[in-house]
Amino acid sequence: MFKRVPGTKDILPSESSLWQKIEEITRNTFRLYNFQEIRTPLIEEESLFNRSLGKATEIVQKQMFIIKNKEDNYCLRPEATASVVRAYIENNIDKTSTFSKFYYIGPMFRLERPQKGRLRQFHHIGCEVIGSSEPALDAEVISLADTLLRDFSISGYKIKINSLGCSLDKKRLGAILQKALKEKLGKLCANCKNRFKGNPLRILDCKNGPCREEIAGLDIRDEHLCQDCKDHFTKVKASLDSLNVSYENSPRLVRGLDYYTGTVFEISHDGLGAQDALGAGGRYNNLVKELGGSDLGAIGFAFGVERLLLVQSPQATVRSNDLVYLISLGEEAKEEGIKILNTLRKNNIAADTDYEGKSLKGAMRLANDLKAKFVLIIGEDELKKGVVTLKNMRSGEQKEIKQDKLIEELKC
Ligand code: AMP
């Protein structure tokens, strides 16, 4: 028997309605914020990610699904920001509108060790805004992430924010960390020892116990920030306050990818266990230029859908089902039943029937299992009178309805 690839998941019909609900809410909320959907390919050139995420990052070093081609190396996208920026530049979108708001929903691929909340194929709901460095935009994007979570009926999360500052500030932060950790290098894990030279900011992100202890003892504030970046971050926080978004200022928060600059944020949830990030994002003001486009400020975030589903409140998972289940008794009634089914569907009413020749009792049980809202019964009697028997499965009420009044009755 074949098995699915480790770290992948089948989304079965019992779960897919939850996915559809999340997607529906996502589309609606992004529409309210005037974002438009973008769909980029699942495969890209490997070098796109080496260049944008950074060669020293964990994703590029260990987690890319590479597809070797004759001349080029392709890879399955590990995230979508680089793809969206590539598409933005390649399709000359900046020539028609310098300010653009994109959102996306789709699978991402990372060759990780599978565990709870960590898959090799997972799904992002994310957005990218390109064309502005205004602090008010940072606040809008963070508040949009907050709104989405509320719309998904998720509570109990924490929004942590920080500012890495511009490229020079990031270098300064790296140097501050190297200085502070120099004497403690022996206590850090092998990964952090490697990070110390090439990517010291990533040490702040290490999940290893002894490294976390050392990091907790560091006195890190905002000394690395230049005046412009300090002012920017102060305005972001003031805007968040005026939007009533609750957040925590978290000077140790960094993002694992090279392209981040300025405001970064992460949303965590205690219900997730070790992999506690529901989503994360931040500014990447140099990436559009770095990938060959204009010098434009940009910001985005992504949520992991599998993790959203792990913490969604049960009330959001109640399935609403307006199915009409038709039971026809006898050959003649069956023929008429098929016509009724067709009419219901043409009128946008979800409807189904029994194709296994079940008895009335068996078919009623099936309708119950399917959580149908109504059962329609048509037998010899009903045929003669030109009616159907309509049973409301929630209230138990049952009545005869003239066939030509059925749609009207079901729609009210
Ligand atoms: P990142 O691009 O790493 O910042 O990821 C953004 C969000 O995607 C995280 O906060 C998680 O919710 C989710 N995520 C990232 N990697 C995985 C993974 N391997 N499996 C499941 N979800 C993931």
Boltz pocket constraint, residues with backbone or C-beta under 6 A from the ligand:
constraints:
  - pocket:
      binder: B
      contacts: [[A, 78], [A, 79], [A, 110], [A, 112], [A, 117], [A, 118], [A, 119], [A, 120], [A, 121], [A, 122], [A, 123], [A, 124], [A, 267], [A, 277], [A, 278], [A, 279], [A, 280], [A, 281], [A, 302], [A, 303], [A, 304], [A, 305], [A, 306], [A, 307]]
      max_distance: 6.0
